[in-house]
Amino acid sequence: MIELDRVGVRQGAFFLSDVSFTVPAGGYAALVGKTGCGKTTLLEVLAGLRPPTAGRVLLRGQDVTRLPPAARGVGYVPQDAVVLPAMTVRENLAFTLTVRKVPPQAVATRVAELADQLDLTPLLDRPAVGLSGGEAQRVAVGRALAFRPDVLLLDEPLAAVDDETKRRVTAVLLAVKGTATVLHVSHDRAEVSELADQIVRVSPEN
């Protein structure tokens, strides 16, 4: 479950207040609204990257408002695909598993599975730096999914990618439905219609 309970957040002149919504366990919600309305800000609050000025953040029914990002156990794909440039694609996909001390054979199996699903197998031993936008996006999605999180936060993971990348990533996200609670920022109505079973609208107060 994902829940914001009367959350407020401020950045300069921009602010949101009294934001409350719940995504039930296993639900897939689309977070929608005009550009600049605070969708990314709310994902950052949920991920622990930005502290709220008021209210509570709950994950799995537990208050995590004061917990650091690493303690929240969420998979997070930021708006601009972020790869770890000093690592290979293989090491990026393995990262969240190795930090959790997953046995090497299990890591190798999971990386191979994700690479196949996301068409990354030919790129596994390439440095992550210098990847195309679509390639980096697939790596970012794979890294977030690697440890099979039960809460997944996605900030426009299908924006500005080619049709084949969109098809592959969509298929992976459809496979996640029901096994994780997902909050997915999107401006694409077709994307929302295909993936989401709940819509959360955001409106700023400035």
C-alpha positions in Angstrom: 0.0 0.0 0.0 1.1 3.6 -0.7 -0.5 6.4 1.3 0.0 10.1 1.7 -1.9 11.5 4.7 -2.4 15.3 4.5 1.1 15.8 3.2 2.4 19.3 2.5 5.6 20.2 0.7 7.1 23.5 -0.3 9.9 24.6 -2.7 10.3 28.3 -3.0 7.0 29.9 -4.1 5.7 26.4 -5.1 3.7 24.4 -2.5 1.3 21.6 -2.1 -0.8 21.1 1.0 -3.2 18.6 2.4 -2.4 15.9 -0.2 -4.1 12.6 0.7 -4.5 9.5 -1.4 -4.1 5.8 -1.1 -3.0 3.1 -3.6 -4.1 -0.3 -2.3 -1.7 -3.1 -2.1 -1.1 -4.5 -5.5 -2.8 -1.5 -7.2 -1.4 0.4 -10.2 -2.1 4.1 -10.0 -1.3 6.8 -12.5 -0.3 10.2 -11.0 -1.4 12.8 -13.5 -1.6 16.6 -13.8 -0.3 19.6 -15.6 3.5 20.0 -16.1 4.9 21.6 -12.9 2.0 20.6 -10.7 4.2 18.6 -8.3 4.0 15.0 -9.5 7.7 14.5 -9.3 7.9 16.2 -6.0 5.4 13.8 -4.5 7.3 10.8 -5.8 10.4 12.2 -4.2 8.5 12.6 -0.9 7.4 8.9 -1.1 11.0 7.8 -2.0 12.4 9.7 0.9 14.4 12.1 -1.3 12.4 15.2 -0.2 11.0 15.8 3.4 7.4 16.9 3.6 6.6 20.0 5.6 3.5 18.4 7.0 1.6 15.1 7.1 2.7 11.5 7.0 4.0 9.0 4.4 2.9 5.4 4.8 4.1 2.4 2.9 2.7 -1.1 3.6 0.7 0.5 6.4 3.8 1.7 8.2 4.7 5.4 8.9 8.0 5.9 7.0 8.0 9.7 7.0 11.3 9.9 8.9 13.0 6.9 7.3 15.9 7.5 4.9 15.5 6.3 1.3 17.5 3.1 1.7 15.2 1.9 4.5 12.0 2.3 2.5 12.5 -0.7 0.2 11.0 1.0 -2.9 12.0 0.7 -6.5 12.4 4.1 -8.0 12.8 5.2 -11.6 13.5 9.0 -11.8 12.3 11.2 -14.7 15.7 11.4 -16.3 17.0 7.9 -16.6 19.9 7.7 -14.2 22.6 5.1 -14.6 25.7 4.5 -12.5 28.3 5.6 -15.1 31.3 4.0 -13.5 29.6 0.6 -13.9 28.7 -1.7 -16.8 25.1 -2.4 -17.7 25.5 -5.7 -16.0 26.7 -4.1 -12.8 23.9 -1.5 -12.9 21.3 -4.2 -13.1 22.9 -6.1 -10.3 23.4 -3.2 -8.0 20.3 -3.4 -5.8 20.9 -7.1 -5.4 24.6 -6.9 -4.5 24.0 -4.3 -1.9 21.5 -6.6 -0.4 24.1 -9.4 -0.3 22.1 -11.7 -2.6 24.2 -14.8 -3.6 26.1 -14.3 -6.8 24.4 -17.1 -8.7 21.0 -15.6 -7.9 22.2 -12.2 -9.0 23.5 -13.6 -12.3 20.1 -15.4 -12.9 18.1 -12.3 -12.2 20.3 -10.0 -14.3 20.0 -12.4 -17.2 16.2 -12.5 -16.8 15.9 -8.7 -16.8 18.4 -8.3 -19.7 16.3 -10.7 -21.8 13.0 -8.9 -21.0 14.4 -5.5 -21.7 16.6 -6.4 -24.7 19.8 -5.5 -22.8 21.7 -8.8 -23.3 24.0 -7.5 -26.1 24.8 -4.5 -23.9 25.6 -6.2 -20.6 29.4 -5.7 -20.7 29.2 -2.2 -22.1 30.0 0.8 -19.8 26.7 2.5 -18.8 28.2 5.9 -19.7 27.4 6.7 -23.3 24.2 4.7 -23.6 21.4 6.1 -25.7 18.4 7.6 -23.9 16.3 4.5 -24.6 19.0 2.1 -23.5 19.6 4.1 -20.3 15.9 4.1 -19.6 15.7 0.3 -19.9 18.7 0.0 -17.6 17.1 2.3 -15.0 13.8 0.3 -15.1 15.7 -3.0 -14.8 17.8 -1.8 -11.9 14.6 -0.7 -10.0 12.9 -4.0 -10.6 15.9 -6.2 -9.9 15.2 -6.9 -6.2 11.4 -7.4 -6.9 10.2 -4.4 -4.8 6.7 -4.5 -3.5 6.4 -0.7 -4.0 7.4 0.8 -7.3 7.7 4.6 -8.1 8.0 5.5 -11.7 8.5 9.0 -13.1 7.5 9.0 -16.8 9.4 5.8 -17.5 8.0 5.6 -21.1 8.6 9.3 -22.1 10.9 10.1 -25.0 11.7 6.5 -25.9 11.3 4.8 -29.2 8.3 2.5 -29.9 10.2 -0.7 -29.4 11.5 0.4 -26.0 8.0 1.5 -25.0 6.6 -1.9 -26.0 9.2 -3.8 -24.1 9.0 -1.7 -20.9 5.2 -1.7 -21.0 5.3 -5.5 -21.2 7.5 -5.7 -18.1 5.3 -3.3 -16.2 2.2 -5.2 -17.1 3.9 -8.3 -15.7 4.5 -6.4 -12.4 0.8 -5.5 -12.0 -0.7 -7.2 -8.9 2.7 -8.2 -7.5 3.8 -4.6 -6.5 2.0 -1.4 -5.6 2.8 1.1 -8.3 2.6 4.8 -8.6 3.4 5.9 -12.2 3.7 9.5 -13.3 2.5 10.0 -16.9 1.1 12.5 -19.4 0.1 9.9 -21.9 -3.6 9.0 -21.9 -3.0 5.8 -23.9 -0.3 4.7 -21.5 -2.5 5.4 -18.5 -5.4 3.5 -20.0 -3.3 0.4 -20.7 -1.4 0.2 -17.4 -3.3 1.9 -14.6 -6.4 0.9 -12.7 -6.5 4.1 -10.6 -5.9 7.8 -11.4 -4.6 10.3 -8.9 -4.8 14.0 -10.0 -2.5 16.6 -8.6 -3.1 20.4 -8.6 -0.7 22.9 -7.1 -1.8 25.8 -4.9 0.5 28.5 -6.2 
